[in-house]
Amino acid sequence: MESESFFERVYTITKLIPYGRVSSFGAIAKALGTARSARMVGWALNASHNREDVPAHRVVNRNGLLTGKMHFDGTNLMQQLLESEGVKVTDNQVVDFKLLFWQPEIKSDY
């Protein structure tokens, strides 16, 4: 999958995040072998909003904060999407973040 763009590779991993779980920008970057590109992961996910198959709402920062929420239509859409999957959010932070965190495998074929 070397020919896929960085953004497409981000989308491939994001689609793997299980329903009701969350991951982080940095974890996705690390899984891609580009550990220092968490911000680029954020840019990719911001560009994915016209794609219903990419659950960008499941990606938060390393502390479980909904730092990308301003990129969703409506003030609380990201929180509402997470809560519809059973993820509790308080003060823009995922409750039980460590328990709900999903770590993608580090593979070269994303």
Secondary structure, 3 states (H helix, E strand, C coil): CCCCCHHHHHHHHHCCCCCCCEEEHHHHHHHCCCCCCHHHHHHHHHCCCCCCCCCHHHEECCCCECCCHHHCCCCCHHHHHHHHCCCCEECCEECCHHHHECCCCCCCCC
